[in-house]
Amino acid sequence: MWKVFEERAEEYDRWYDKNRDIFRAEVNCVKRLIKKPCVEIGAGTGRFALELNAVGLDISKEMLKIARRRGVEVIRGDASLLPFKRESVECFVMIVTLCFLGNPQKAIEEARVCLKKNGSIVICIVPADSTLGVEYAEKKRDSPFYSVAHFYSINELVKLLDNFEITDMSGMEIKGENDFLCVKAVKR
């Protein structure tokens, strides 16, 4: 799935230039839930990592080149095989990353292993049943990015976080209620 990002990193990054207001609102939504220091899994071109002062982890070399140019500290790695020691990370964040992972459950469990006791993971999604989620699903045929995405419902996300204690949620309206939703969960 990640190969589309490797091949189209610049095109992907331009979305943020065209949608600055949405990006700013999403950053504010995430900031309410994370603690520092934090590692962003699936950091892509580093837009969020820069704003959140987070380390950016991604598998795509091309995306990380752009993130590095932005001044983001980057690590090349796979979400399902994280390059961290057990119980060594305070906070992970995934911002619209889950929908592009081949095995999201494995990635979440890998994050749990690397989190310190009482460490947190914040996962932000465009819910499948939201106005924006439905719109993105309709664009699957025409978009190289959405064509490989699997959008999750809020209930599916909660189920994926079964081994965590969900402590907070933060959502925002873009075109409809909770088009962008962040869930904070703490390692039990």
N, C-alpha and C positions, 0 to 999 in steps of 0.2 A: 504493500500500500504506500509506503513512504517514497517510492521511486518517483511518483508524480511530483513530489515536493523537491526532490533532487533535480529533476528536469525543468521545473518551472518556479524556482525559488524567487526570482525577481517579479514574476507575474503575481505570485501569491502575496509578496510584500506590498505591492501597489494597492491591494485592497484596503490596507490601513490608511493610505494617503487619501483614497476616495471616500473613506468612511470614518473620518477623524472624530466626529461627535459620538458615534457608537463606540469607538475604541476608548475614548476618554471615560465614557460612562461605565464600560466594562472594567477598566482599570480601577475605578472608584469602588465598584461592586466587590472586586477581589480584595482590595486593600483592607476592607473592613474585617476580613476573615483571617488573613495570614499573619503569622508571627515570623520574626526574622531571627536568625538567617534562614533562607529558604532556597530550595532548588526547584526550578521549573522543569518538569518532565515534558518533553515535546515543545521546547522553547522556540523552535523554528528560527525566524530571522531576528529574534531577540527583542521584539517590541515590548512585550509585557515584562520580560526579565529586566530590561533597562529601567522601566517605570517602577518596578517592585524592588529594585536593587537585589535581584536574585541571581544565582548561578544558573546558566541555561544549559540544559542537557537535551541533545537531539541526536538522531541517527544520521541525518542528512548533512553531508559535508558542505554542500552548497548553501544550505540555510545557515549553518554555523559560520560560514565565511562572512555573511552579511551581519550576523549578530556580533561577531568579533569586531568588524569595522565600526559598529555602533558603540563599542567599548564594553560589551558584555563579557564577563568571564564565562567561557564555554567549556563543556565536556562532551566529547562524542561518545554516545552510548545508546543502548537499546533499553526501552522501558521495561522489558520483561527479563532483563539481565543487568541490573543496575551496578555500576562500578563503585559501590560504596560498601564499607564494612557493616556487619550486623549492628543494629542499634547505634548508628553514628550520625544520623541526620535528624534535625529538630523539626523540619517542615518541608513537605513537598506540595507543589501546586501543579495541576494539569488544567490548562485553559483551552477548551474545545480541542482536546487531544484524544480523549477516550474514543470518539467516533471514528478515529483513523487507526486504531490499534487492532491488529489481528486477533489478539487474545487479551482483552481488557482485564479479565479476572486475574490472569497471571501477572500483569503489570501492577495491579493494585496489591496483590499479595507480596510481590517483590518489594514494593514500597513499604509495606507493613514490616517486613523483615529488617529493612534498613532504618526504619524510624526508631528513635529513642523511646523509652517508656514515656507515655503521655505526649508523644510527638503527634503532629497533626498532618492530615492530608486535606487539601482543598481541591475539589473537582468541580469545574465549571463546564456546563453543557448548554447546548441549544436543545431543549427538550423536543422529542419527536412529535409530541402532540401540541406544541405551541404554534402560534401563528407563523413564526419564523421557521420553525422546524418543518412544518408542512410545506412552506414555500421552498425551502432548500431541497426537500425530498423531490419536489416537482422539477427542480433544476438538475437532477442527477444525470439525465440524458445529455444535457448540453454542457455540463461543467466537468473539467478534468478532476477537480477537487471533490465536489459533492458526489461524483459517480463512484468514488471508493469509500464514501462515508456511511457509517451506520449510526443513525441518531437514536438515542436512548430516551425512554420515558423517565420521569422522575421515579416511578416505582422500580424500574429496572436498575437505576443508579443506586437506590437505597438497598436493593438486593445484592448488588455487587459489593457494597460496603458492609456486608453482614458481620464481618469480623472486627468492626470498628464501632465506636459509640458516636453517633451523629450528634453534634453539639450545636450546630447553627446552620442557617440557610440565608442566602441573600439573593434576591432576584431583581430583575429590572425589565421594564417594558421597552420594547423597540417598536414593534408593530402591534403587539398584543401582550397580555399579561404573562410575566415570567418567560419571556423569549430568551433570556440569558439567566441561568440559575447556577449559583455556586453553593455547594454543600461542604461544610467543614465536618470532619470526623477525626476522632482521637483514637490512637492505638490503645486497645484494652490491655 
